[in-house]
Amino acid sequence: MKIHLTATVESLEQAKRLLEADVDTLYFGGGTYGLRLPHDFSLEEQRYLVELAHEYGKRAVIAVNAIMHPEKMLGIKDYLNFLSDIKVDAITVGDTGVIHVLRRDGYEIPYIYDGHTMVTSARQMNFWAKRGAIGSIVAREVPYLELCEMKDKLMGFGEILVYGASCIHQSKRPLVENYLNFVETPEQDKSKESHLYLSEPRKGGTHYSIYEDEHGTHIFANNDVNLMAQLDALAAIDFCEWKLEGIYTPGETFVAIVKLFVEARDLLVKGEWTVEKGFELNEKVKALHPEERDLDNGFFLMSPEEVK
């Protein structure tokens, strides 16, 4: 069994710590072409991170998963040329315009299809596999029972979020800016560092993180995902590409949580995983997770009929 762990990166120093922790893939990018990244890396920093990953014998995947409006498509070939030059291992792509350019101009950059909430069936994932995708990022809303139905039908791999925040809505509209203008506080910070959130009027404990950037407005699920206790179930159906998302779990805390998933991966590969060990690791993840954010299994344990 081969299990791949992909972790997001927020700094050059954290990247080293993640590689030392034995993650398989670093995931990062720049704010112009990548969505919801912990940090906006410059081109030279992206070059450095690819070289660093390769020094450790690991992979580097760069986010090119933004919705490419015309002004962004004007620069996409220059960026793809750069990514080809630095020998990135793969990119994530969701916009069909970028896929068209990759195929039309013969780029030899492997791509992973990232259509966000749209990637919900083997049929759709295979559609892109037939057009060059090496895999797809499965929508967070797909429960375990539907993954079981997919497993024998997929032509490429399906990447699963096993830890971290889930985006549930993106709009090109500047919704935060519009609201702040309405309440006459336009100077307030709208970035993710502002820690703004929405709360439902009749559910005081709800906490939908929201921020705004050049791609528009992003809203995240009330709880972050933690599938530590379900990793053996994923491995049993050969969903072995696992993503750890650190956009709201900063610095060394994220590295410490990644180490727990590395330990879980190694136990599963060696055939030494037990329910008791899974429970122990799960409790450690919960203890490290930021106090202001809650954890649950997301949609994983729901029946397909429950998913709306």
N, C-alpha and C positions, 0 to 999 in steps of 0.2 A: 504494500500500500504506500502510495506517495501522497502526502498532504502538503499543500502550499499555503503559507501564511503571508498575506500582503498587509502591510501597515502604512498608514499615511505618515507624512513627515512635516514637522513644524519648524525645524531648524537644522543647520548643518551638524551641530553637535548632537542633536537627538538622532539624526540619521546614523551616526557612528554607534551610538548606544543601541539602536535597534539592530544594526548589523552584528554587533557583538553579542546581542541576545539571540542571534541565529534566526531572524526572520528570513523568509525566502525572497521577498520582493519589497522594494521601497516604492511607494506611490506618492507622486507630487506633481507640481506643475506651476504654471504662471496664471495670474488672475485674468489675463486677456482671453485665453482659450480654454481654461479649466474652471469647472464649477465646484463651489463649496469645499475649497481646500484650506487646511490649517494655516498655510502661509503662501504668499505670492513670491515665488523665487524668480530672480533675474535669470537671463539666459546663461550667463557664466556660472551661476549657482547650479542651474540645471545640468550643465555640462559636468561640473564637479561631482554632483550627486550620482550621475551615471557612471563616471569613472570610479567613484568610491564603491558603489555597489559591485562593479565588476572586479575590483581589487579583492573583495571578500568572496568572490565566486557566486554572487547573487544577481538577481534581476532588478532592473529599473523600469517602471511603467509610468508614463507621463500622461496626464489628463488633457485630452483635446475634446472634451465632451460637452462643451457649451453649445447652445443654440446659435448657429452662426448667421447673424443678420448680415446684410450686404456689406456693411463697413468692416466686419471682421473677415469676411471671405476675401476681401482685397489683399489681406496679408497672410492668408493661410498657406500659400505655396512657399513663401519665405520661411515660415515657421516649420513646415514639413521638411524643407531642405535642411534646416538647422538640426532637426531631430534625426534625420538620416545621417547627417555628418557626425553627430555625437554617438551614433550607434545605440540608440535607445532600444530596449528589448521589445517593447510593445507600447501602444497608446490605447487609450479608451476613446471611443468615438460614438456619438449619438446622432449627429447631423448627417443626413444623406448626402448633402453637398460635399462634405469632407470625404466621405466614402467614394463618391464619384471622382474626385480629384485623385485620391490614392490609386484607384483602378485605371483611370484614364492616362495618368502620367507615369505609371509603372513603378510607383514607390514600393520598395521592398521592406516596408515597416509593418510588422504584424499588428493587427488591431483587434480590440475586444469591443463588442457592441455594447453600448451603454445607453439604452433608451429609457432609463429610469422606470417609471411606473408602467411603461408599455411592455416590458419584457416579462410576460406572464405565461407563456406556453412554449412547448418544444417546437411547435410548428413555426412560431415567429423566430425563435433562436436559430432554427435550422435554415430559415430563409436567408439570414445573414451569413451563416456558415457557408452556404453555397456561393456566397459573394465575397468570400475571403476572410470572414471573421474567425479567429482561432477559438473564441469563446464569447460568452455573454454574461453581463452582470444581471442576476435575477432580481426582479422587483421585490422590494421588502414585503410586499403584501401577499406573496405566494406561501401558503401554509405547507406543512410537512407532507400531508396526504397528497397534495398535488405534485410536490417534488418526487414522491414515490412513483407517480404515474409518468413523470417526465424521464426518469433516469435511464430507461432502456431505449429512448427515442432520440436522444441528443447526439448531434454530430460533433459538437465541440463541448468544452466544459461550461459549467454554470457556476459563477462566483456567488457566494452567499455571505451576507453581512452577519458576522458572529458576535461583533461587539461595536457599539457606538451609536451615534445619533442618526436618525432617519429623516430625510427631507420628505414632507408630504405635500408640499405645494411650492411652485415657482411661478411668478408672474413677471413679465417684462415691465409692468407698470411699477412706478416708484411709490408703492403703497405706504411705506413708512414716512417718506417725505410728505406725501399728501396729508397723512394724519397729523404730523407735526405742524404743518402749515395751518391745518384746521384748528388745532388747539393753541396756535400762536407760540410754538416753541421750536421754530425752524432751525436753530443753531445746534440742537442736540445731535450727538454722534449717532449715526445710523448703521455703523459697521457691526460685525459680530462681537467685537471687543466691548461694545456698549451693554451687552447682556440684556437686551430688550426681550420681552416675551408677552404673549397674549394669554389671557385667562378667561375661561367661559364664565358668564355671569352667575350661573347656578352651581358651578363646580369650582370652588375656591382653590382647590389644590392643583388645578390644571396649569401647565407651564409649557406653552408652545413657543420655543425660541424663535425669534424673527430678526432678520437683518436685511440690509439693502446694499448692493454693490452695482457695478456697471452692467451686470446681467439682469438686474431687477431685484425682486423681493423673494426671499427664501423663508419658508416656515417649516419648522421641524416638529416631529411627533412629540407628544407629551412625555413619553418615557423613552430612554435609550434602550437598545437591544443588548441582551446578554444571553448567548446560547451555550455557555460553558457546559451546563448540565445535559445538553442535547447533542454534544459533538459526536458521541458514539453513534447516535441515530443517523447523523449526516454521513459519517464515514461508512456506515453499513449500506447506504444506497449510492455510494461513490460520488457524493458531492464533496469534493476534497480541495476545492479552491475557496479559502476563507479570508474574509476581509475584516480588518480591525480599523475603525474610524476614530481618529483622535481630535476631531475639530473642536469638541467641547471637553476634552480630557487633556489637560496641558502637561507638557514637560516630562519630568521623571515619573509622574503618576501613570502616564500612558505607557512608558517603557516598562514599568513594573507590572502592569496588567498584561502587556504583550508577553512578558516572560512567563506568566501563568499559562497563556495559551500555547506558547512554545513547549512548556512542560506537558501540557495535555496532548499536543500533537505527538510528542515523542513517546508518551505512554501508549497511545493508540497504535502507532507504527510498530512498536515493540510487542504489542499484544498484552500489555500490562495494565490497561485501563480497567478500573473497577467503579461501580456506582459510588462507593464510599470515597474514592479519590476524586471523582467528579464533584461530589458534594463539597469536599474540602476545598478544592480549587474555586468552586463557585462562591463559597463564603469569603474567600480571600479577594475575589474580584469585587464583590459587593462592599467589602470593607475599604477598598482603595478608591472606588468610584466616587466622583465629586458629590459631596453631601447635598448640594442644591439640585441634583438631578436624580430622578428615579430610574430604576431598571425593571424590565420585564422581558418576556419572550417574544414581544411583538405579535405578529400574526402566526408564528410558527406552530403553535399547538391548537389553533382554531380549526374548526371544520370548514371545508370550502363554502358551505352554505352561510356561515357566519360572516364571511368577508364581503363587505359591501363596496 
